[in-house]
Amino acid sequence: MSRSKRATLRVTISEANRNKLDTLISRHGSNRGIIIDEALSLLFTPPDRRPGAELSGPLARIENAIDRLDAAISFQTDLLIEFIHEWFLLQEAQADTTASAERAKERLQSLIERIVDNVSSRSAP
């Protein structure tokens, strides 16, 4: 990239950034001035014109869709738990006692714990 006017600027940077810059130079076979000039050009470019800016809209839509799916799954899970609890109550209703309602709650709690354990074991690294 040729520039009509070139300016010299002395700056002080941290040792860590100097090492990163040296690593970048050795990988790409360039010099410090060109890399710093390009980095400053990118810094001063408006965000909507930077490389990758065209991906921000689609990524935001994907994130919104995932949030909606999470909410839907949460609602469906709650609904399913309520349904199963009512089903357990109906199964236990034949005895029509407080103990049967307690057994239904225990069965539901046991089912929830098994589901949580199963999901936890699948998502563990």
C-alpha angles and dihedrals in degrees: 000000000000121000124202093216125030125196131197118226129178115209136171119225133178120273090243092056090044090055091048090049092049090050090051091049093051092049097048101030094232133123133254096250095056094046094047091045091052091046091053091047090054091046092054095044112104110257093244091057098047121109110276094022090118088064096057094079096050091043091053090051091050091050090050091049091051090050090052091049091050090052092047092049091049091051093047091048092052090047092050092049090052090048093050091047091053090047091052089049091052091049091051094040092087089077089043096203137124088248091060091053089050090051090051091052091048091050090050092048090049091050092049092049091051091050092048092048091048093049092044093052091050095049096045112107 
